[in-house]
Amino acid sequence: MTRYLVDTTTWIDYSKGIEPPSSRLDALIEDPEHEIGVCAVIVAEFMSGVAPVDRPDWERRFASLAYWETPLDGALLAGVDRYDFARRGRPLHTQDVLIAATARAHGALLITENTEDFPMSGITLLSLR
């Protein structure tokens, strides 16, 4: 079974029906050989742009997926990544290093359209465009 952590950018494209990400993500969700997951950062980022009328649908959708926490060792590594990249002149957002840490901790490929936000090692990125 392949695990995928779906980043906020892909959920935004999906919510707007943008192709090909929408149909490709639907195919992954429907395939029993794949496990699709989200984490706190992704859900919070996405829901911050969802109108109240649409929230119940998205709450149900996210509840139907795997929900992965960031373990302590992942959070520690996220901080180290942020420190190291900043010292190299490449500051990273806390949200992005936590998302990457969650993907690494759960052995998941990270589906994102913002591949440049995830330069850290030990993570495999996938764009659906």
N, C-alpha and C positions, 0 to 999 in steps of 0.2 A: 504494500500500500504506500502510495506517495502522499506526503503531507504538504499542504500549501497554506501559508499565512498570507492573506489577501490584504494589501495595504490600502490606506484611505483613498489614494488616487484612483485605484481600480474600482473601488466601491462607488466613487463619484461618477466615473464613466458609466458603470453599470446602471446606476440610478437614473442616468440621463439617456439610457438606451444607445450609447455610443458604440458603434461597431468598428472593428470586430471584437473588442473586449467583452461586450455583453454576451454574445452568443458563445464565445470561448469559455467564459466563466460559467455560464449555464451548463455547458457540456462537462466541465470539471465537477460541478456540484452534483450533477446527475449520475456520474460514473462512480459505482461502488468501490472501484479500485483507488479512489482518491479521498483524502480527508481534508476538508476545507476548514480553516480555523481563523479566529480573530483573537485579539487581545484587548486589554483595557484601553491602551493608547489609541488604537485604531477605532474602536467603538466610540470613544469620547470625541475624537477628532471628527469623525463622520457625523455623529448625532448633533454636533454643534451647528451644523448647517441644515438640519432637517426641520421642516415646518411642523408645528404641532399636529396638524391633521394627518401627516404621514408617519408620525412616530410609532403608532401601534404596529403598522406593517413592518417597519424596520426592526422593532423590538422582537417580533416573531421570527423574522428572517435570521437575525443574529442568534437568537435562542436555539435555532435549529442547527447551528454550526458548532464545531468544537470551539471551546473557549480555553485559551492557554494563558497561564500566569507566567510572569517573569520570575524565575527562581533567584535566590540571593546571589549565587555565583554569577548568574547572567547579569544582574544589576551591577555587580562589582566590575565585571568585564566591560559593561557599557560605559561606566565612568572612566575606566582606563582608556578605552577607545577614544572617548571625547577628549581626554587630556592629551593623549598622544597625537591625535590629528590636529588639535589646536596648536601644539608646539611645532607642528610642521606647516603652519599657516593655513590649515584647512579646518576651520571650526565646523562642528556638526551640532545639530539640534538634539537636545535631550530625548525628544520623542523618537527620533530616528534611531539613535543608538539603543534605546529600549526595545523598539520593534525588532531590530536586528538581533539583539540578545535573545528575544523570545523565539524568533525563528531558529536560531542556533540551538537553543536549549531543547526544542521539540523536534529537531531534525527536519524542519520544514523549508521548502523553497519559498522565497519571498516573491510574491507577485506584486509588481509595482510599475508604474509608468515614470517614476522619478528615480531611475537607477543611479543617477549621480549623487543622490543623498545617502547611498549605502556603499561607501568605498572600503569598508572594513573587511578583514579576512574571515574565512570560515562561514561565509554565507553565499548561497546560490540565488541569483536573481532571475526573474522571468518576467518579460513584458508580454502582454496579450495583444498588443497593437501589430 
